[in-house]
Amino acid sequence: MNFVKKNYKYLIIFIAFLFLYVCFFYENCSFDVIWNYGFAHAIRMGEVPYLDFNIISTPLYSFFMSLFLFIKDDMFMFMGGQALLVTILFYMLFRMYNSKAYLLLPVLAFPLFLQYNATYNFGAYFLIVLLFLLEKSKKSDYLIGFVLGLLILTKQTIGIGVFLLSLIALRDLKRIFKRFILALLPNVIFLLYLLVTKSLKPFLDLCFLGLIDFGSKNHTELSFLFFFSCFLALFLVYSILKDRKNILKYYALGSFLFTIPLFDFYHTGLFVGVFVLLYLDKITLNNTFIRNLSLVIFLIICLFNLILIPDKYDHFTFLGEKHFELYGLRKKDKVNILPVIDKYKKCSNCYMLDELAMFYDLTTDKEISYFDVLLKGNYGYKGTSKMKKEIEKMHDVYFFIDKDRYKNAPSTNQLDVEVIKYAIKNSIKKDEILNYNIYYKE
C-alpha cells in the first residue's frame, strides 16, 4: 500500500496520456505517428528497414515499439507503448528535479502537444533525459557510453552530434576511451545486422547520403523559430565557454540538431525541452505552487486545442478497422475513409501515392514499401529520380491518387508531388472512388 501511495502519480500519468492520445489529441496520431507505427509493424512482420521500406533514421525506436505489437498489432497498443515511455520519462524527471519536473508537462505540450508524439524524435529526447539522469547520478562512463550508442541508433543526426560534443566535454582520454568503446558496441551489432540483411548500402543512402536531398528540399523560411533556436544555441555556446566542465550543456547544444532543417514548433519544442532541463534546479518556487501552476498551464493548452478545433468532438467515433480499432476520428471522416479502404482492399496490385499511404496499407494488410512515406528527401540521394525509375519499371499496377491534394500542396509541403505527377503522366485513369482517382499502368 505504501508503494502505491508513493507511485500512484505514474499510474495517473500512464492512463492520462493513453486517454489523451486516443481521445483528445487524436489528430496528432496521423502522418508521423502512423508512419512510425507502420515502421514498427513492418519490422514485426519480418520486413527489413532500408531494404523493404524507407526510414531515414536509425531504427532503434521502431524495433523497440515493435515489441508491443507482438501482444497485439494495433495502433492502440503502439500508443500504449508510447504512454509507457512518457511515464518512464517523468519518472526520470522526478528523480532529478522532484516536483519541478511538472514544468515539463506544459513545456513539451506547447502549443499543440506535438512533442509527445510517438516518433523516433521522442525516442531521442527520452534518451537525452536518461543521459542527464546518468550524469547527475555520476554513473560509470561505460554505461553512459552505451546509452550514447543507443542514441545514435535512435536518430543518427542527434546521436552523433551529442556523442561528439560529450567527448569534447570530457577532455580525459581514459574516460573518452571507455565511452567510445561502449558506444561502439551496439553500433557494431547494428552494422552486423545490416550486413546480414544486405541492407548496408540502402541504409547509407537513406540515412546519410539522403540527408543532402532532405536538407535541400525541406527547409523553412527565416522565421521567429529559426532566430529563437539560433539564439538559444548561441547562448549555450557562450555558457559553455564560461563553464566548460558542465557536460549537460554540451548535451543541450547537441540537441539543437533537432531543429535542423525545418525549425518548426515540433522540432524546436524538443530542443527547448532539453534546454529547460539545464535550469530547473535554479527555480526556487514552492514545489506545490510549481505543480499546480504546471497542471493549470497544461489544462489551458488542452483547452486552447479544443477552441482551435471547435468541431473536434462533432460525432466522435472510432474507426473499427484492422490495426485501427480504437483510432479516434469524426463520423464524417469515417464515412469518407471506409469506401476507400474497401476499394483499396479489393485491388491486389495497387499503390497509394499519398501522405495517407501508410494508413491505407496498414488497414488492408499490404506490405510496407518505399511508397508509404512519399516525402521529399525520404528515399536517398537523388531519391525523386529513383522513385520515377521505380515507377517506370512497374507494370500491371494501379495507383490511387487524391484528386486535389497533390495539386494544392504548397512548395513547403514535404509530399513529393513530382513523383505523383510522373505516375499520372505514365498511366491511364480507369476509375475513381470519392476523392481518389485510380490510374492503371500497363
Steps between C-alpha positions, in 0.01 A plus 500: 500500500788733580650429157170597333481825697851594393455413134133558419589807293674278244186292451307825456753624243478174303119491493473875432737493203346188352160672521642820350656313208184304420219745575632853535797564271394242245579740213867472597485122451538535126780548250822473710337284766337264249824482303686400816232244584537369145876460543450301822226290335722424201783387729258278691392345169861420411571781256850648500545875556670684212475194274122452495380841616646848535581646838754782520602448861680223682233250608533434876171674587314300235652171618412581861141597419455187288531293819162629620343394171575135573235530772252650253585664170281806537542876518356494854781270617755723326363800689506294820872449447543874448299578816732265689805688367347832609441353846862384527612839370324675788632243744850606396410868516354466851816314606708800393279799576223384738182708453680743270469228236132590465614804300588266213132410461406837344843563346479187285126551435534856364336593272335192342619201705727397212814435705329199661437341159599135466801539270872429503550867590331434833719191536808720459367752753431215745860380477641851546299531822641161604850635435423798724397257776810284459730803506330647808519160672869473404455159339788322327641622171436153358126526566481858371694399190256216436202739521678740264530208259125435533435868426693467174283199417183701571573806287843516344515877447424573866697205635824570315486870587434440871758220510780713352421799720496279811849372418623857450356589841695225681858592398614178669636229271420211736139607542467573129630151421248335737207687349619448144539123540154448652336738251662292227356171631128541403602666174725207405207265568285721277768495229501119510120506465533723193757266347299185570182651355691653209358842585824692564501676164138624517557598865792725404299638211189580706654610830810688382515572127126565498544781752634708211164467325306545824685819591474654155132415442363551852571833655311786651499872447689712750255517786472582866568133587818505292637807677376378840673162458822663383489741795469209746785318326726807513408549866607140567831556322559811714399309813737213415790740450437630853455152651674239286465218754120477499440213258122546514541825307675307224205259485264796471709655223495171311121502530496810277526246217134413563405828332698460176384549225128562568506734804131431569310492831543124533877475463573832671282388791718193554812719508332732750401193702868415544607862556254541788654203684818701555323756716231309692735466799528878524126553550428589864119508494295285735461142371123495549469831314712366212290186473169687506620767257629236258175305507296818443714603201480146363120510523494845334700356209247216475215753505675706232506193277127450555430862405730472198295209364141577607347192329758265651236282664230546240372141481828353629543127436763230449606362163453133596721370218787253528803653678288811573212370710523783757625768264301815577348718228179682402215305346511715186868407452422133558233514228766623256758243604311167506404489127862570403621222730252255343603596146870492582467162671353342186794617288784247521767694314450863596684784670376807682703806392404722787596615850241250627656202320629344823154522658328325209772237461471416870119474499513270195799292617716587201878489526671822602718638221686808380167645388366522855698812593491694175686804627779708350839381616364176647639250253871573473726714286322624187207303635231659284676374187527155658128488574422604142717218372325260737162604357639466147587135572154422639235333285140390549463720808241746628568833669253665738556876485310775679334725243597827659762451769800475269377802301454723803804393701709811583868503408592467868299176529713186516275295269700417188257627239752442221478121545118512502487704179741255335272208590196682359686588180595138440164344589138505386208596720277196545273569795434722799372474856397810691799738492737246341570443132625152413763474226620187323850446365524218245 
